[in-house]
Amino acid sequence: MRISRRLVLGAVAAAALATTSITAFAGELPKNVRMVIGSKSTGGDTYQNSAIIADALAEKLGINIKVDAVGSTEGFKALKRDKRGSTIMMFHDQAYLGELYGRKGYDDPFTTYKIGAAVAINPGNSYLVAKDSKYKNMTEIFAAAAAGEKIRVAIQPGGVSEIGFSAMKNAAKVLSPGSEVNLVAVKTGSQSDKNQAMFDDLADVINGSIQANEQFTQLPADDQKAMRFVWVTARAETLDQAPAKGMGDTTRDQLLAYANPKTSVPLTKSENFTFDKEFFLLYNKDMDEGMVKQIDTALAEIFAEGKIQERQKGSFFIPNFLPSDEASVYYMGKRDIYRKIIQDITK
């Protein structure tokens, strides 16, 4: 399955960035800004990516921006309360996937909030097993499910974790109808909770990320925390944009072995499932449009300078700047594509 910016945006022309200087906007951000994120973990990819953006924006704008890992529910509540611009949010595709899955606390982000700029893709959304697991790859996991074994998968419901899990269940159904019942969700919270489920032997497979979990793949097999990758959901075209050295002690070529087409998670009998996890900003619906333009202009200048791309790629993120109006159109299109996929794979 090939999801590209060209496919999503279609014939919509890219919106021109304002050339007005930052200081000329009528509405400007306060000197102290809280950037809430949809994760409670300070060790996961959401926090890492948000810190990179917050630091760059703070330096460019000459203000203070603090990243606050409050989780999705509290983050959305904080965003709804504050139209002054002192609270903004960084999140990823779960912002709309949660609503598609009917999760409590998730509203349609395109009508409830303002969609801000896109900033990065994480090509590292992944699934892992314990290093001493008898399951060596996804083929063995699907074969075990077909043989009647129960396989517990730790996910955070209503988002990127769950769409990958839904895809796994669908793949099991495509390969061996009826075996999908043997893939069982273990519902947890942020990355640290999913990791702990594996450490405590409460899950056979967990959703993770290359950024947060690669360190555990370097541990010896007899370490309780040692893990192995079995699936990376990103498109190979996205992973190809990452540095060749990869992340930690795992090269890009090694990671590509866990992605389509080398690792197959069928969507249909002729097509595999892929998913790029993308990060973007969200604002209170009534936040001054001048503040939105201020952030857009600052980010455009930051990405034009080129330094932030080095920092993003150093943390295995793919730079992906889109101004807010273009990003809103893009993510609405992506939401509609995955709505159909969710409907199809959860029938």
N, C-alpha and C positions, 0 to 999 in steps of 0.2 A: 504494500500500500504506500503510495507516494504522495505525501502531503507537502506542498511547497508554498512559499509566499506567493509565487505567481498564480498558483491554482486558487488560493484563497482570495486574493485580492481581485483576481479576474481583470476586468477592464477598468477598475477604479484607479484613477490617476493619483500618484503620490502627491500629498498636500505639500505646498511650498512652505518652507520654514520662514518665519518672520525674521527680518534682518534688523529690526529695531534693537538697540542696545538693552541689556538687562535692566538697567536702572531707569529706563524710560517707561516701563509698564505702570499702569495705574495701581494695580494690586501687586504687592510684593510679599514674599514669604516673611514670617516673623524671624527674629534672630535665633530663636530656639525652636527646633522642629523635632518632633518625635516620629520616627519611622517604625510603625508596628509591622510585624511580619506574621504570616500565617503558620508559624511553627513555634513550639515552645523550646526547641533545642537550639543551643548555641554552637553545636558541633556539626550541624547538618548543612546541606548545600544552600538552603534558603538564607540562613544567617550569613554564610560566607559570601554569597553573591550580593546580598543587601549591604554588607559592610563595605565592599568595594565601591558600590555606587554611592553610598552615603558619604564616604570619605572624599570621593572626587567632587560630589556636589557641594559639600561643605566648604572645601577649599576654593572652588570656583566662585561660589556665591558669598563667601566670607561670613557664613553663619555656622551655628552648631547643629548637627544632626545626630541624634542618638538612635541606634537600632534597638528595638525593644521586642524580645521574643515572647509574645503573649499568646500566640496561637490564633487560629482562624476566627473562632467565635468572639473572643475578646477584641481581636483586631478590628473586625467588622463593626462591633458595637462602638469602639472608640472612634472609628471613622465617621459613623453616622452622627455622633454627637458634636463633631468639630468641623465647622465650615470656615473657620478662620485661617486654615492652612497650617496650623501648628501641629496637626496630626495628618500624616500621609501613610500609605501602606505599600509594601512590596510583597507580591505574592506571585504565584505561577498559575498554570492551567486549572488547578483545583478550584480557583475562584469561580469558574463557570461549571466545572465538572460536578462540584458539590451540589449545585442546584439541579443539574441533570439527573443526579442520583437521588434527589429528594432528601438530602441531608438537612436536619434541623440546623437553623442558624445561617443557612445559605439562601440568599435572594438572587434574582437575576442581576448580575453585576452591571449589565449594560443599561439597565433602567434605574437601578438603585444608587449607583455611584458614577463617577466619571472615570473612564479608562485613560490611564496615563501612558507614558512612553514605554515601549519595549526596550529591554536593555541586554538580554542575554538568553542563550539556549544552554541548558545543561544536557550534554549528550550522554551523561553518566547515569541516568535513571536505570536502575538495575535490580536484579533478583539474585540472592545468594543462598548458599547452603553452608552448613558447618564443614570445615575442611576434612573432617573424618566421616562425612556423610557417605552413605552407600550410593547416593545419586550423584553421578559424575556430570550430568548434563541434562538439558531439557528433554531430550529423547528418552532418557532413562526414567525421568519423572513421569512423562506421559505413559510410558510402558508400564510403570508400577501402578498408575491409576487404572489402566486397562486391566491389570491383573487383580484389581480389587483392593489395593493398599490405600489407606487414608493418608493423605499428605496435607499437613497443616501449613498454611501460608499466612504469615503475619503482615497485615496491611493497616494503613490508616484509612478508614472508610470514607467514601465520598470524593475521591480525587484521583491523583496520579497513581497511587498505590492500587486503588480499586479497579481502575480501567485496565491496568496490567493483569490483575487477578481475573477480571472478567474475560480478558483475552486468553488467559491460560485455560479457563474453564471451557471457553468456546473451542479452543484448539483441541482439547481432550475430546470434546463432542464430535469435532470433525474427524479426528483420527480413529476414535472408538466410541460410537454413540452410547451414552449411558455412563461412561467412565467419568464424566465431569462431576458427578456427585461425590467422587472420592477426593476432590480438591476442596478443602475446607478452610474457610477464612478464620484467622485468629485476629480479632479486631483490637488494635492497640492505638497508640497515639503517634507522636513524632518519632524521629529516627532513633533516639535513645531508647524509647519504649520497644521499638521493633527489634533493636539489637538485643535488648535484655530478654526478650521472648526466646531468642535463639540461645543466649547464654544459659538460660534456665531450662532449656530443652522443652519449651512449650510450643516451638514451631520448627518445622523441617526446612522451610524456605522463608526468607524475609525479603521485603522490598527495601532497597537501600539506594545508595548512590556511590559512584566511583570516588567522589571527593571525600565522603564521610566514611566509607567502608574499605577503601583500598588498603589502609594501614592494617586492618585485621587479616587481609589475605596474605600478608607477609609473615604472620606468626607461624610457629611450628605446629604441626597437626595435633600434637598432644596438649596444646594450649586451649583452654575452655573457650576463648574468644576467637579462635582461628576460623576463618571463613574462606569460601571460594565463590567466584562469580559463576553463574550459569546462564544468565541472560541479560543483555543490555538492550533496552527497547528502542533506542535511537536508530534513525536511518543511517546506513553506512555513509551516505553523502554528508551527513552532519558530522559524524565521527572523523571523517577524512579531513575536516577543517581544524581539528585539534592538533596540538604539537606532536611530532613524531615520537618524542620521548615519553609521551603519555602522562600518567599521574603516579607519583611516588616511584616505585620500582616496577611498574607495569606499563609496558609500551603501548602505543596506539595500535600497533599490529596485533598485539596480544588481546587487546580489548575488542578489536574488530572480529575476533573469533567467536565472541559471545553475541554478536549482532547479526541481523539479517544481511546477507542470505546464508552465512555459515551456520548460524543457529536459527532453526526454523520454529516459529510459533504460528501455525496456520490460522488465517482469518477465514479463508475458504479453501477448497481443495487446490486452488491455483494461485493463491495470494497469501503472503504472510502479513502479520500485524506489525506495525511500527508506531512509535510515538516519541516525538521530541518534546521534552519538558522545557517550557519557555517562561521567562520571568518578565513581569511588567509592573508598573506603578498603578495604584488606584487612589482616587481622591473623593472627598465628600462631594455629593452631587451639586451643592450650592457653593463650593469653593470658587473664589474669584477667578475668572478666566485669565486674568493677567498673571496670576501665580502659575497656572498651567503653562502659559507661554514662557514664563521666566524659567521654569524647569526644562521645558523643551529646548529653549535656546541655549541654556547652560550645558545640557547634555550633548547637543549638536556640536558645540565648541569643544567639549571634552573629548568626544569621539573623533573629531577632526584633528585634534592634537596627536592622537595615536597612542598615548602612554597607557590609557586604561585598558586597551586591548591586550597589552603585554601582561598586565596584572590579571586580567580575566583568564587569558590562556594559561597563565602560570598556575591557576587554580582549576584548570580544565573546563572552563566555561567558553562558549563560542560567542564573541561579540555580535550583537544583533540589535542595533539601535533603529527604532522607528519612532517618529514623533507621535504624539498622543492621538491626533485625528486619524492618521494612517493605521496606528496600532489598533484602535477601536474597530475599524472596518475589518482588519485582518483577523482579530480574535473572534469577532462575531461569525466570520466565515468558518473559522476553525471549529468553533462551538457547534455550528450547524452540521459540519461533517461528522464530528464525533457523537453528536446526538443520534444520528442515524446508525452509526456503528454500535453504540451502546444498546439501542433498540434491537438491532439485529442479533447481537451476541448474547443478549439477556432474555431472549424469547423463551 
